[in-house]
């Protein structure tokens, strides 16, 4: 089985949840996101997709597309093309030690490509909410 070591990417906010059951971790993640005003719009089960398409076995790897509607509306109002960078991805994976790793995209790092100073405070606000979400896990 292929192992994925997520590490600490500079463009992500990451936390190790230990050997928590993946389904329990998923519930915990969704509850914590809701508490910060985010809902899950999309779900991509990467491990299941790769197994089906190319017969590769890998540890659990799930991408959740999280959205805070109010903040998304504000972002799109300021920069209509920002939808190319939405929603905020939250990745759940299992490492070689069978620990659940949760990582949310860092909006400040992601929005650097926009090069608009008026979007920076919004990116910082979203980053704060996502960091609080990660810290609450």
N, C-alpha and C positions, 0 to 999 in steps of 0.2 A: 504494500500500500504506500502510495506517495505521501510524504510528510511535507507540510508547508510550515516554515517558521516565519511568522509574521514580522517579528522584530519590533522596532520603534521607529516607524517612518516619520520623517520631519513634517510630512503633510497629513499626519493623522494624530488623533488623540486616543491612546490605547490603554487598555487595562486587562490584566490577567485575572480571570474569575476562578482559577483553580480547577479542580476536577468535578465541578458541578455538571449534572446531567444537561445535555445540550438542549433538550426540550424545556427544562426548567429555566435554563439561562435565557432562552428565547422569550419566555413569558416575562422574566425579569427585565429584559431589554425593552420589550414593548411597553410594559407598565412604566418604566422610568422615562421612556420617550414621551409618553402621554402626559406625564407629570410636568414636562417642560414644554408642552404645547405642540408636540410633533406627532404625526400619524404615519403609519407605514403605507405607502402608496404602491410599492413594487417589491417583489421578492424573487431573487434568482438563486436557486439551489445549484451552485456551480458544481459541486461534487456529483450530484445526480445527473446533471446535464452532460458532464464529461464522461460519466459511465455509459450513458445511453448513446452518445454520439461517437465516442472514440474508444470505448471500453477501457477507460483508465480508472483505477481505484485510487481514491485519495480521501484523506480525513474530511470530516464535515467542513464545508465552506459555503456560507450563506451571505448574500448581499441583500440588505434591506434598503430600499429607497425611502428615506424619512423626509417629511415636509412639515414645516410650520406655515400654515396657510397665510397668516397675517404677514409674516416676514417675507414669504415668497412673493406675495402681491407687491409689497414695498420694493423688493429687489427688481421685479419685472417692470414696475413703474419707472424706476430710475434707469434701468438698462434692459430694454426688451430682449436682447439676445442672450441675457444671462440664463435663460432657460436651457441653454446648452450645457450649463454646469449644475443644473438641478435634476433631481432632488439631492439632498445630502446623503451620501452613502454611509451606511453602517455595516461593517463586515463582522461576521461571527465565524470563527474558525477553531479547529482543534489542532494543537501542536503535537510534537512527538511524545510529549509527556502526558498526553490525553487531557490537557488543560484547555479550557475555553478561553479564547482571546477575543475581546470585543474592541473594535477600532472604528471611530467616526472620523470622517474627513475633516480636516482643519479648514474652515471656510476662508480664513485669512490667507493661508497658503494657496488655496484654490482660486480665490478672486484676484490674486496678484496678476493673473493674465488679463484681467479686464482693464487695468491701468486707469481707473477712475477714482479719484480721491473721495468723491461724494458717496461711493459705495463702501469705502473702508469702515466707517462707523457701523454700518449694518453687518458687515462681515464680522466685525469684532463682537457685536451683540449676539450673533448666531454662534460664534466660537464660545462665548461665555456660557450660553445655554447648553451647548454640546459638551463642554468640559464639565459642567455641573451634572449632566446626565451620566457621563463616564464615571465621575467621582461617586455618584450615588449607587453604582452597581456593587 
